[in-house]
């Protein structure tokens, strides 16, 4: 099969033939139809998270079950599925209390690889998935069946960006109707936080970004106000829009300590800041005035939008079919695997909401 391999951080990915072993117990082999590019993939191949190459990135995928290993009961060959990085055992403490996104179990794929290049060198499964390839091997818990008539390109978006952004609002924060909300970052995750706020009945949704085109997109996704952080004192503007008080909820969807600090400062006493974006390991610290917290403000972390795949993905598919969830509008460009470096560079320049690698 063909795959895009990262051999050296900061260098272009190499598209080449790769060998893939059959799935083992509890695992499935998926023929990838589409894989969208997330900023987490960019962090991975730039060396921001400490993983060692060679590896295959890509974790927002959709495809068709090609083969199943022993003990697989959730899906069968021919099923169309969303492929995610959320891997859960169903029996550990966190799984039994309804938090599969925090599963603490160990899986063979954490220490083993089913992938090798033509020289026999083992290739790591980047972000638990390795979907910048024609096929991928994942645990059966990482896939959820979808209707056959759902576009694979749209389905791939449900694997991370949509569930992370929208879920941070609807699952992690569970905002109340009529809430005033600010979303810092109007990329793929931020736009879905905006969608989540709109679906939850927020009365004010303030989108914050440094690009006017992203802010325009945020309005199309439900934002009522837009603030350009490059030209405006963001915290002061948000407070001015909210009678000097601040918002009820602020979502930092970009992996930036500065954005997190702004999100903390723009909520009122008793308000909630939700940290959604994942920063680089080398730039992950921020400071907070303890008095802000002791007077009632809350800080929540949102891991993958607190998503329960078998519950949330079908619900999102229904919302899309009803015309209430935007997916097609998130796709900026479609690229074959051979042009993956071009697609990544476009994202890094801030030109794309989501670029999608499409396999024929």
C-alpha positions in Angstrom: 0.0 0.0 0.0 1.0 3.6 -0.4 1.6 5.8 2.7 3.0 9.2 3.6 5.9 8.6 6.0 7.6 11.1 8.2 11.3 10.2 8.4 12.7 13.5 9.8 10.9 16.2 11.7 10.3 19.4 9.7 10.9 17.7 6.3 8.4 16.8 3.6 6.6 13.5 4.0 7.7 10.7 1.7 5.0 8.9 -0.2 6.1 5.3 -0.7 5.1 1.7 -0.7 4.6 0.3 2.8 3.9 -3.2 4.1 1.0 -3.8 6.5 0.4 -6.9 8.6 -3.0 -8.4 9.1 -5.0 -7.1 12.1 -4.5 -9.0 15.4 -7.0 -9.7 18.2 -9.6 -7.0 18.5 -8.1 -5.0 15.6 -9.5 -4.0 12.2 -8.0 -3.1 8.9 -9.7 -0.2 7.2 -9.4 0.8 3.6 -9.1 4.6 3.9 -11.3 6.7 1.7 -10.6 10.1 3.1 -8.4 11.6 5.8 -8.6 15.3 6.7 -5.5 17.1 8.0 -5.6 18.4 11.6 -3.2 20.7 13.3 -2.3 17.9 15.6 -0.8 16.0 12.6 1.2 19.1 11.8 2.5 19.3 15.4 3.4 15.6 15.2 5.4 15.8 12.0 7.1 19.0 13.2 8.4 17.3 16.3 6.3 19.3 18.8 5.1 16.3 20.8 8.3 14.3 21.3 7.4 11.3 19.2 10.2 9.6 17.3 10.2 9.1 13.5 9.8 7.2 11.3 6.0 7.3 11.6 2.8 7.7 9.7 0.5 10.5 10.8 -3.1 11.1 10.0 -6.0 10.5 12.4 -9.2 12.1 11.0 -10.3 9.3 8.7 -13.2 7.5 7.2 -13.2 4.3 5.2 -14.5 0.7 4.7 -13.7 -2.3 6.9 -11.4 -4.5 4.9 -10.5 -7.2 7.4 -11.1 -8.0 11.0 -8.9 -9.8 13.6 -10.0 -12.4 16.0 -12.6 -11.3 18.6 -14.0 -8.4 16.6 -17.7 -8.0 17.1 -18.6 -4.4 16.6 -18.1 -4.2 12.8 -17.6 -6.5 9.8 -16.0 -6.3 6.4 -17.8 -3.9 4.1 -19.0 -1.6 6.9 -18.4 2.1 6.3 -16.8 3.7 9.4 -15.4 6.8 10.9 -11.9 6.1 12.2 -10.8 8.0 15.3 -7.9 8.2 17.8 -10.2 7.4 20.8 -9.3 3.9 21.9 -11.3 2.4 24.8 -11.5 -1.0 26.5 -15.0 -0.7 28.0 -14.0 -2.1 31.3 -11.5 0.2 33.0 -12.5 2.7 35.7 -13.0 5.6 33.3 -14.9 3.5 30.7 -17.3 2.3 33.3 -18.1 5.8 34.5 -18.9 6.9 30.9 -15.5 8.5 30.1 -14.1 6.3 27.3 -12.1 9.2 26.0 -10.0 8.9 29.2 -9.5 5.1 29.0 -6.5 4.0 31.0 -6.1 0.5 29.5 -3.0 -0.6 27.5 -3.3 -1.9 24.0 -0.8 -3.8 21.8 -0.8 -1.0 19.3 0.8 1.3 21.9 4.0 -0.7 21.7 3.7 -2.7 18.5 3.5 -1.7 14.9 1.7 -3.4 12.0 3.6 -1.2 9.5 7.0 -1.5 7.8 8.8 0.2 5.0 10.4 -1.7 2.2 13.7 -1.9 4.2 11.8 -3.7 7.0 12.0 -0.6 9.3 9.0 -0.5 11.7 6.8 2.6 11.3 5.0 4.1 14.3 1.2 4.5 14.2 1.1 8.3 14.6 -1.7 9.6 16.9 -2.9 6.0 17.4 -4.2 5.8 13.8 -1.6 6.3 10.9 -4.3 7.1 8.4 -2.2 9.0 5.8 -2.2 5.7 4.0 -4.4 3.6 1.8 -5.0 1.3 4.7 -4.8 1.6 8.5 -4.9 -0.8 11.5 -6.7 0.3 14.6 -8.5 -1.2 17.6 -12.2 -1.9 17.0 -13.1 0.6 19.6 -11.7 3.3 17.3 -14.3 2.9 14.6 -18.0 3.6 14.5 -20.3 2.5 11.8 -21.9 5.2 9.6 -24.7 5.1 6.9 -23.6 4.0 3.5 -24.9 7.1 1.9 -22.8 9.5 4.0 -20.0 11.2 2.1 -16.6 9.8 3.2 -15.1 13.3 3.0 -17.7 14.7 5.4 -17.5 11.6 7.6 -13.7 12.0 8.1 -14.4 15.4 9.7 -16.4 13.6 12.4 -13.2 11.8 13.6 -11.6 14.7 15.4 -12.3 18.4 14.4 -16.1 18.3 14.7 -16.3 16.1 17.8 -13.5 18.0 19.5 -14.9 21.5 18.9 -18.6 20.9 19.2 -18.2 18.4 22.0 -16.2 20.9 24.1 -19.4 23.0 24.2 -22.1 20.3 24.4 -20.4 17.6 26.4 -17.6 19.2 28.4 -19.1 22.6 29.3 -22.7 21.7 28.6 -23.5 25.4 28.2 -27.0 26.7 29.0 -29.4 28.2 26.6 -29.0 32.0 26.3 -25.3 31.8 27.4 -22.8 34.3 26.2 -19.8 32.6 24.6 -16.4 33.5 23.2 -14.4 31.1 21.0 -10.7 31.9 20.4 -9.6 30.5 17.1 -11.8 30.1 14.0 -10.1 27.1 12.5 -11.6 23.7 12.0 -12.0 23.1 15.8 -13.1 26.6 16.6 -15.8 26.7 14.0 -17.2 23.6 15.4 -17.2 25.1 18.9 -19.2 28.0 17.3 -21.6 25.4 15.8 -21.9 23.8 19.2 -22.8 27.1 20.8 -25.3 27.9 18.2 -27.0 24.5 18.5 -27.1 24.9 22.3 -29.0 28.2 21.9 -26.3 30.7 23.0 -27.5 34.2 22.8 -24.1 35.7 21.9 -21.2 33.9 20.2 -18.0 36.0 19.8 -15.4 34.5 17.4 -11.8 35.6 17.9 -9.1 35.1 15.3 -6.3 37.0 13.5 -7.6 36.4 10.0 -10.7 38.3 8.7 -11.5 35.4 6.3 -11.7 33.0 9.3 -13.9 35.4 11.1 -16.2 35.7 8.1 -16.4 31.9 8.1 -17.3 32.0 11.8 -20.2 34.2 11.1 -21.5 31.7 8.6 -21.2 29.0 11.2 -23.3 30.9 13.8 -21.1 33.6 15.4 -22.9 36.8 16.2 -19.8 38.9 16.7 -16.2 38.8 15.3 -13.1 40.2 16.9 -9.7 40.4 15.1 -7.0 39.7 17.7 -4.4 41.3 15.5 -5.9 44.7 15.6 -7.9 44.7 18.8 -7.5 44.3 22.6 -9.5 41.1 22.6 -10.3 41.0 26.3 -11.3 44.6 26.4 -13.5 44.2 23.3 -15.2 41.1 24.7 -16.0 42.9 27.9 -17.3 45.9 26.0 -19.7 43.6 24.1 -20.9 42.1 27.4 -21.6 45.3 29.5 -18.2 45.2 31.0 -18.8 41.9 32.7 -17.3 39.2 30.4 -18.8 36.0 28.9 -20.2 33.0 30.6 -18.0 30.6 28.7 -14.7 31.1 26.8 -13.2 28.3 24.6 -9.5 28.4 23.8 -9.4 26.2 20.6 -5.9 27.1 19.6 -2.9 25.5 21.3 -1.5 28.7 22.7 -0.8 29.7 26.4 -1.5 33.3 25.4 -4.9 32.3 24.1 -5.7 30.4 27.3 -4.8 33.4 29.4 -7.0 35.6 27.3 -9.9 33.1 27.7 -9.5 33.1 31.5 -9.5 36.9 31.5 -12.6 37.3 29.4 -15.0 35.3 31.5 -16.9 36.9 34.4 -16.8 35.9 38.0 -18.4 32.4 38.0 -17.7 31.9 34.3 -15.9 29.0 32.7 -12.8 28.7 30.6 -12.5 25.6 28.5 -9.1 24.6 27.2 -9.5 22.7 23.9 -6.4 23.2 21.8 -3.3 21.1 22.4 -0.1 23.2 22.7 3.4 22.1 21.9 5.2 20.3 24.8 7.8 23.1 24.7 5.2 25.8 25.1 2.5 24.5 27.4 2.7 26.5 30.6 0.5 29.5 31.5 0.0 31.5 34.7 -3.3 32.3 36.4 -4.2 34.6 39.2 -5.5 32.4 42.0 -7.9 35.1 43.1 -9.7 34.8 39.7 -10.4 31.1 40.5 -11.2 31.4 44.2 -13.9 34.0 43.3 -15.7 31.3 41.3 -14.2 31.0 37.9 -13.7 27.5 36.5 -11.1 26.1 34.1 -12.0 22.9 32.3 -9.9 20.7 30.0 -11.7 19.1 27.1 -10.2 15.9 25.8 -11.6 15.1 22.3 -14.8 16.9 23.2 -15.6 14.4 25.9 -16.9 12.2 23.1 -18.6 8.9 23.4 -18.3 7.6 19.8 -21.2 5.3 19.6 -23.5 8.0 21.1 -22.2 11.2 19.6 -21.2 10.3 16.0 -24.7 9.0 15.1 -26.3 12.1 16.7 -24.0 14.3 14.6 -24.9 12.4 11.4 -28.5 13.0 12.2 -27.9 16.7 12.7 -26.0 16.9 9.3 -28.9 15.1 7.5 -31.3 17.6 9.1 -29.3 20.5 7.7 -28.4 21.7 11.2 -24.7 20.7 11.2 -22.3 22.1 8.6 -19.7 19.7 7.3 -19.3 20.3 3.6 -18.5 24.0 4.3 -15.5 22.9 6.4 -13.6 21.4 3.5 -11.3 23.9 1.9 -9.5 21.6 -0.5 -9.2 18.0 -1.7 -5.9 16.5 -2.5 -4.5 13.0 -3.6 -2.0 11.4 -1.3 0.8 12.4 -3.6 0.1 16.1 -2.9 -0.1 15.8 0.9 2.8 18.1 1.5 1.1 20.8 -0.5 -2.0 20.3 1.5 -0.1 20.6 4.8 1.7 23.7 3.7 -1.6 25.3 2.8 -2.9 24.6 6.3 0.2 25.9 7.9 -0.2 29.2 6.0 -3.7 29.5 7.6 -5.4 29.2 4.2 -7.5 26.2 5.0 -10.2 25.2 7.4 -9.8 21.5 6.6 -7.9 20.0 3.7 -8.8 16.4 2.9 -6.7 13.7 1.5 -9.0 11.7 -0.8 -8.2 8.1 -1.9 -9.6 6.8 -5.1 
